[in-house]
Amino acid sequence: MDVQMPEMDGFECTSIIREKEGTHGCHLPIIAMTAHALESDREHCRQVGMDGYVSKPINSHTLFEEIARVTRETADVCAGPLAVSTNRFTLFCGRLT
């Protein structure tokens, strides 16, 4: 999730997703991607509900390691599909088998 997206930043988007997840019993793994590289930035990402963090410029090895870590930790937390809709976007998260 890019933290500095136009119209809706990654923090707001993550908060909306996490709010919607609460009613569905599903958890979509979210990794922050940001040029902000301070520990306080990483902590803010955790506080809004992001599962991982990668700073820009992106190192592909670091990104793949973070994806592996986050997906290991969240592999079985989705009981079914989740659709999150707002007036700005629709997101569908479902299990792939």
C-alpha positions as CSV (number, residue, x, y, z in Angstrom):
1,M,0.0,0.0,0.0
2,D,1.5,3.3,-1.1
3,V,1.3,5.6,1.8
4,Q,1.1,8.8,-0.3
5,M,-1.6,8.0,-2.8
6,P,-3.6,10.9,-4.4
7,E,-7.2,11.5,-3.1
8,M,-6.9,8.9,-0.3
9,D,-3.7,8.2,1.4
10,G,-2.6,4.7,2.5
11,F,-3.4,5.3,6.1
12,E,-7.0,6.3,5.4
13,C,-7.4,3.4,3.0
14,T,-6.0,0.9,5.5
15,S,-8.2,2.2,8.2
16,I,-11.3,1.7,6.0
17,I,-10.2,-1.8,5.1
18,R,-9.6,-2.8,8.7
19,E,-13.0,-1.3,9.8
20,K,-14.8,-3.4,7.1
21,E,-12.8,-6.5,8.0
22,G,-14.2,-6.4,11.6
23,T,-17.6,-7.3,10.3
24,H,-16.4,-10.1,8.0
25,G,-13.8,-12.0,10.0
26,C,-11.2,-11.6,7.2
27,H,-7.8,-10.0,7.3
28,L,-6.2,-8.6,4.2
29,P,-2.4,-8.4,4.6
30,I,-1.2,-4.8,3.9
31,I,2.4,-3.8,3.5
32,A,3.3,-0.1,3.6
33,M,5.5,1.2,0.9
34,T,6.8,4.7,1.7
35,A,9.8,7.0,1.3
36,H,9.5,7.8,5.0
37,A,12.2,5.6,6.6
38,L,12.2,6.6,10.3
39,E,11.2,4.2,13.0
40,S,8.4,6.5,14.0
41,D,7.0,6.1,10.4
42,R,7.2,2.4,10.7
43,E,5.3,2.6,14.0
44,H,2.6,4.8,12.6
45,C,2.0,2.2,9.8
46,R,1.6,-0.5,12.5
47,Q,-0.8,1.7,14.5
48,V,-3.2,2.1,11.6
49,G,-3.2,-1.6,11.0
50,M,-0.6,-2.3,8.3
51,D,1.1,-5.7,8.7
52,G,4.4,-4.8,7.1
53,Y,6.6,-2.0,6.0
54,V,9.1,-1.4,3.1
55,S,10.9,1.9,2.6
56,K,11.6,3.4,-0.9
57,P,13.6,3.0,-3.0
58,I,12.3,-0.6,-3.0
59,N,14.8,-3.4,-2.8
60,S,13.2,-6.4,-4.4
61,H,14.9,-8.9,-2.0
62,T,13.6,-6.9,1.0
63,L,10.1,-6.6,-0.5
64,F,9.9,-10.4,-1.2
65,E,11.1,-11.2,2.3
66,E,8.4,-8.9,3.8
67,I,5.7,-10.4,1.6
68,A,6.8,-13.9,2.8
69,R,6.8,-12.8,6.5
70,V,3.4,-11.1,6.3
71,T,1.7,-13.9,4.4
72,R,3.1,-16.5,6.8
73,E,1.6,-14.6,9.7
74,T,-1.8,-14.0,8.1
75,A,-2.2,-17.1,6.1
76,D,-5.2,-18.6,7.9
77,V,-7.1,-15.5,9.2
78,C,-9.6,-15.2,6.4
79,A,-12.6,-17.3,6.9
80,G,-14.1,-16.3,3.5
81,P,-14.1,-13.6,0.9
82,L,-14.2,-9.9,1.8
83,A,-15.5,-7.1,-0.4
84,V,-14.8,-3.6,0.8
85,S,-16.6,-0.8,-1.0
86,T,-16.6,2.9,-0.5
87,N,-17.6,5.7,-2.9
88,R,-13.9,5.8,-4.0
89,F,-12.9,2.1,-4.5
90,T,-14.0,-1.5,-4.4
91,L,-11.6,-4.1,-3.0
92,F,-12.2,-7.8,-3.1
93,C,-10.1,-10.2,-1.0
94,G,-10.8,-13.9,-1.2
95,R,-9.0,-17.2,-0.7
96,L,-7.2,-18.7,-3.6
97,T,-7.0,-22.4,-3.5
